[in-house]
Amino acid sequence: MTAAPVRSARPATGSPGDHVDDLITFIQDCPSPWHTVAEGVRRLERSGFRAVCDQEFQGQDLGGTAGGRYLAGADTLIAWYTAPGTPPGVPLRILAAHTHAAGLRVRPGPDGANAGWRRIRVAPHGPVPMSGWTDRDLGISGRITLADGSSRLVGSDEPLVRLPHRGAGDPLWGLGGAQPDGLLSRITADADVDFYEVRDWELTLHDVQPPVLLGADREFLVGPRLDNLVSLHSALTALAQAARYGPDPGAPVVPVLVAYGSGGGPPLHRTLHRATGRGPAGALAVALDLTAAAHPDDPVHGDGRPLPGGGPAIASTRFRASCERAGVPWQRTAPAGAAHCALGQGARFANRLGVPVLDVGTAGLSPHSARGLCGAADLWLLTRALTAFATADHADDREEKGL
């Protein structure tokens, strides 16, 4: 098992087709949360952002530093852009998405066997429908930590395990009895790493079939990890666009990306204040995720829910002004709040951030299965709306909140 290949990503140019192609590349390069952060860093640096070193961050506030900067952790990424000459008091516009997807994580002591089959012990991460993971070719990806404290990304598109139909949860990966350290030995050998140098590891299963366009008019995107990567790709692209073109001179803002992992990452309120030099006054955030579309065979989840291709699904009209400025259609999500983060992070994120948070979703089906579905047209529509949100501060964005 070797490090997953980095594909040639193309920057979004304003073409919806190019944007979808770039998202497909992004999904293939991000089989795990740790790969996702690494790919996010690569894309930020290609857009001119640079890392903030620990000494620099600990020594002073960075709010007066113009340009694009980022702080990266294992599964957390925070980035922001401050235009030259940005005056004090300019509010933050925060784009929040998660780096982790609902799926199956490898358990400690993963090697098992029964009925003559070797198996890998796994546990659900998030609300995983096991039927949505059966009879699929799955790979294993993640990171290993070595004795010197360094870490190494591992994973490939090689099919390695398969969860059988009616399976209770542990996939097959060979015949015979259990072999202690069998999985870790395979991973370290394929990654050309000394087995005895490994001190820790975090691994997740991923569907190895690439994303594809589907439908009579190719109007759907079908692929793995759509519940987080659609949102994160749009947020990264919107931040890059905001840095490229700059804020609205008449209503400037400082755009911020917060891509957080399952552990929650650093203290967000303090980190953002020190990084940008700006407090929560006037700040506004959007929490992004895949949200449940109207289901064709379930009347309970049918009428009243959004459809793929109709633009961003918003839980209130607070995000409508950004959609209208970008010329993007929008639709209301179900009253039950289906746009909230699929892994239950939305409310906790809002509490930790200390600013108003708006839920914005992309309508889709099977968000927690090995492969989900969403509207191909929605991908660029969401990015355009987020770019409008991240480049200007308008009173009509905030009128319902009394800010």
N, C-alpha and C positions, 0 to 999 in steps of 0.2 A: 504494500500500500504506500503510495508516494503522495507528495503534495499535489493537490488538485491543480491542473493546468490553468494558467491565467489566460483567458481569451482576449482577443483584440477588441476592447470596448470602444464604441464610437460615441462622441459627445452628442447630446440632443441638439438638433439644429432648427427645430420648429416644425419638422415633419412628423406627423403621427406615426408613420411607418418606421422611420428611423428610431423613434422613441421606443416602440414596441420591440424592435430588434435589439436595442441596447438593453432593455429590461430582460429579455431572454438571455443575453450574455451575462447580465448581472446575476440572475437566478442560478445559472450553471456555475458561476464562480463562488457562490455562497451556500455550500451544502450544510454549514453549521454556523452558529452564532459567532464563533471565533474567526472563521473565514470571512464572515460578513463584515466585521470590523476592519479586518485587513484590507478587504476590497474597498470599503468606504474611505479608508486612509489613502489608498492609491488614487482614487478618483478625486479626492479633495486636493491632493498634491498636484495632480494634473491641472487643476483649476487655479493653482497659485497659492493654496493654503499651506501653511507650514506649522510644524509641531511646536508646542510650548514645552520646554524642558522643565523638570521638577524644580530646579533652582530658580528659574525665572518666575514660575508660578508662585512658589513659596515666598519669594522676596518682595513682591509688590503686586498691586492691582494692575491689570493690563488694559483697562478701559480706554486709555489714551493712545493705545497702539493701533495704528491704521492697518488695514489689510485683513486677510483671512487667516484665522488661527484655529487650531484644534487640540483637544486633549483626548487621548485614546487609552482605554483600559482593555482588559481581556475581552469582554463582551459589551463594552460601553464606549460610546463615541459622542463627544460634545464639540461642536464647531460653530464659529460665528464670524461675521464679516462687519468690520467698522470702516465706513467710507472715510477718506481723508477729509478733515475739517468738520467731522460730525460734532455738533455742540453737545454740552452736558444736558442731561434730562431727556434725551431722545429715548423713546420706549423700545422695549424688546418685542420682537415678533417670533414666537417659538414654535418650531415644527417638531412634534414629538412622535416617535415611532419606536417599536421594539425590535431588537436584533434576534430574538429567539422565536421559534415557531413551535406550535403544538406538534408533538411527535413522540417518538420512542427513544429514551435514553438508555444506554448500557449501564447495568447495575454493577456495583462492586462485586468481585468474584463472579464474573459473567459465565464461566464455562460450566455447562451442565449437559445431561443426556437422559433420554428415556426411550424405551422401545426400540433400541438400536440406532437412534438418531442423536447426533451431537446438536446441542442447542446453545443459543446465547440468551442469557437472562436479561430482560429489558423491563423498564417501567414507564408508564405513560407520563408525559410532561404536558400538563394541561388537559383539557377535556377532549380526549382522543377517542373517536369511534373506531374500535378495533376492526370492524368490518371494512372500513375505508383503507386499511393497510394490508389486508390479506391478499395473497396471490399476486404479489408485485415483486419485481427484482429490486432489492435494496442494497445500498452500499453503507459503509460505516465511515464517518468522518469526525473530526474534532481536533483536539490538541493534546500533546503530552508534555509534561514538565520534567526536566532533566535535573541531575544532581547539582549542577552549577547554577540552578535557578532559571536558566533559559527555558523557553518553550518552543515547540515545533508543531506546526499545523500538519495534520495527516488526513488522508482521504483520497479517494479516486472515484472515477465513474465505473469501476469494476463491480459487477453484481456479485455480492458475497453471501447474502442471507435472504430467506424468504419465509414469510409468516403464512402457514397453511390455512386454507379455508376452514372455518369453525375453530381456528386456533384460539387458545386462551390468552396468548400474549408473548410466547417465547419463540423466536424464529429458528428455523433449521439452517445449519451451515455445514453439515457433513454426516458421515456414518461412523458408528462405533461408540465407545464409551467416552465419558468426560475426560478431558486432558487439562489438568491445572495449568493456568497461564497460557493456554493455547491461543486465545485471541490476542493477548498482548504480545506474545512471541511473533505472531503473524504480522501484527502492525509494525513492530520495531524492525523486523527483518525487511519488510517491504520499504520502510522509510530509511533503511541503512543506519539504524540507531542501535547502540549497545543496549540489550535488554536490561542489564544490571545498572544502567545509568538512569533508568526511568524511576521517578519518585512519585508521580501522580499522573492521572489522565482523566479526560472528560470526553466522552464519545456519544454520538447520536446516530440514528439510522436516517438515511435519506433515499428517496426514490431516484433511481439512476436514469430514468427515461427523461429526455430533455423536454422543455416546454414546447408546445405547438399551438398554432392557430387552428381553430375548429369551427365548423358550421358551414351552411350553404354559402354564405358570403364571408367566411373567415372572420366572423364578428366576435368570436370568443377566444380568450387565451386560457389554455388549460396547462397546469404545471404544478410543481411542488412548492410549498412554502409561500404561497400567495398571500397568506394571512399576515405576513409581516413584510415581505420583500417588495410587494407592489407599493406599499406606503413609504417604505424607506427609500426606494429608488426615486420616487417622485419628490420626496423631501430633499434628498441629496441634489437632484437636478435643479430644483427650485432655488436652493441655496447658491449653487454655482451660477445660475442665471442672475440672481440678485447681486452677487459679487461682480459679475461681468458688466452689468448695465448700471449698477448703483441704485440707491434709493430715490424715491420721488423727492425732488428738492423742496417741494411745497409742504410735504408731510413726511419727513425722513424717519426711518426706523433702523434698528440694528437687528438683522435676521439671525436666528440661532437655530441650530439643529441639535436635538437631544435624542440620541439613539441609545436606549437603555436595555440592559439585560435582565435576566430573571432574578438576579441578586439585587437589582435596583441601582447599582452604581454609586457614585459619590454623593455627598449631600448636595442636592441640586441647587437649593436656594443660595447657599453660601458660595458654591462653585461658580454659578452664573454671575453673582454679584461681583466676585473678585475678578472673574475673567473679563467681563464686559464693562465693569465700572458703573453699572446701573442697577438700581434696586427694582422692586416689583411695581412701583407706581407707573400706571399706564401700560404695563406689560399685558400681553394676551397670548395664549397658546392654543394650538389645535392638537388634539390627540387623534392619530390616524390609525385606521385598521380596515380589514375586510369586514363587511357587515352582511347580514343575511338578506338575500334577495327573495322576492316572491317565488314560492316553490310551485312548480307546475302540477304536482300531484298531492298537495297538502293544503286544503282550504284554510286551515288555521294559520298557515304561514304564506298565504297567497295574497288576497286583496289587501291593499294598504301598505304593502312593502315595496321597496324600490326594485327596479329592473336593471340588469346590465345594459350599458350603453346610454343611460339617461343622465350621466354626469354624477358629480359627488352627491352622496346621501348625507344630509345634515339633520341633526337632532333638533335644531332650532334654526331660526332665520338669521342668526348672528353671523354666519359665514356667507350669507347670500350676497352681501355687498362685494366681497372679493370675487365671487363667481360672476357677478354682473359686470364688474370692471374688466374682467378677463374675457367677457363674451362667452361664458361657459354655462350651459344649462345645469340645473340642480334639481334634486328631488328630496322629498322628506323620507326619513327612515321610519320604521315602525315606532309607535308610541312607547313600546317597552324598553327603548334605549338600546336597540341592537347594535348601534354603532360603537358601543363601548368596547375597549380592548378585549380581545377574545380570551386572553389568559387572566383576566381580572385585575390588570395593572392600572386601569384608567383612574379609578378613584384614589388609589394610593399615590399615583403619580401627581394628581392634582393637589392632594394634601401636602406632599413633600415640596412641590414647586411654589405654592403660596400665591398663585395668580389664577385668574379665571381661565378655565380650560373648556374649549369647544370640541365636541365629538364630530369627526368628519369621517365618513366611511366610503368604501367602494363596494357596490353591490355584487355579491357572488354566491356560489353554491359550494358546499362541501369544504368550508374553510379549514377544517382540522383533519381532513383526510390526507392521505399521501399525495393526492393531486386534487386541487381545487379548480374552480372555473370563475372567470370574471369577464366583463366586456372589454374587448381590445380598445374601443374608442375611449373608454373611461380613463385609461392610463395617462394619455396626454391632456385630457380635460382636467384631471386632478392636478397635474403639474402646473398647468397654466393658472388655475385658481390659487394654488399655493404660492406661485411666484408673485401674483398680485397681492396676496396677503403679506408676503415677506418683504415687500418693497415700499409700502405706504401705510401711514396711520390716518385713518379717516373716522370721523365721528359716527358715521352710519355703521361701522363695524361694532360699535360699543353701545349703541343707543338702548338696547334691551337690558344692559347690565348696569346702567347708571354710573359708568366710570367717569 
